[in-house]
Amino acid sequence: VMKSRRVPVLLVLIFLSTLLIHFQFLPCSNNALVENKSSPVHILILSSWRSGSSFTGQIFSQHPSVFYLMEPAWHVWVRMYQNSAKILQMAVRDLVRSTFLCDMSVFDVYMSSQKQKTDLFQWETSRALCSPPACDSFNRNDIITARNCKTMCSKYPFSTVEEACKTYSHIVIKEVRFFDLQVLYPLLTDPSLNLKIIHLVRDPRAVFRSRENAAAELKRDSNIVVRSQRTTEKTEPYDAMQVICNSHVDIYKAGIQILPNSLKDRYLLVRYEDIVRDPIARAAQMYRFAELSFTPELQKWVHNITHGKGQGAQAFDIGSRDALRVSQAWRTDLPFKQIEEVQKVCKDAMDLLGYRLVQSEKEQKDMTLDLLFTQKPP
């Protein structure tokens, strides 16, 4: 009888011991899982229109570990065009945060309830939306052109955008609709994000020349940029440049001087001219900053796309081109009187970011005169 009673007692003790061990080690086990699971890296390419940001975005988009979107805030500005750029920054920030977290329901406010993947602005520039699970026509390691993507990957639902986003270790957004770094402080300190900012700038004279060539495409955006100013049709291009240049000064100073030390390693200034002068080295620098590997295939692609024969004439065209020569086109194409006006409204930005002023048309067209300071910006 005693033996028969001992068996259930032993079983109960074994069961209780098992429960005790389970509950004692379960929290540690869960914590270990959380710690070992790497959080996504979030990269914001912060720039302005016609500054080489589409090309820079492609350097990231073509990486097989990156989910990339080009200017998702375009949808905010289209829907809320009657507001000023300053007011719209808050809505843009909220959309960017949700996108970084792969919550694409944020687009419901700005897009039709019947939206498809193809309704997303410049969706075809995202390699991630042209490969599984967003499209089955290509592999994730493929270098995919926008033209091929548009041809093969257009018939997929919008839900694949969020589905694809959640499968990547790095989420990169290129945006031109922020004019103040301080509006992004909540994202830099948000514990749910691992945000780093690449601040891309370009010679304002080159930006102005490119904006003039794409004036029709930029008309709505330009109106929003200068909405809070008294401007005329004649002065609007220069007023827009002044806003853009001042924003670069403010962003740079905030990134270098105002950000607390704990956040300063999350800001990187990159000049487009430095990229086209040494594409491999600068791409490697940005990849290191973003914690990405630079594969031989990507190195070859970066070299080829910057050493072609194209002129980059079309807006948002990211085809192969002679990038160094195209970056200097303003020196032969732009009237000196316009250059003087741009230098007047952008002098502070040019001095700060390392762009030499030209004092005459002769200096402008003297291609032996280097207009980019070789030292790092102060």
Summary of the structure (lengths in Angstrom):
residues: 378
radius of gyration: 25.2
end to end distance: 90.1
largest distance: 112.5
contacts: 1151
relative contact order: 0.13
helix: 56%
strand: 9%
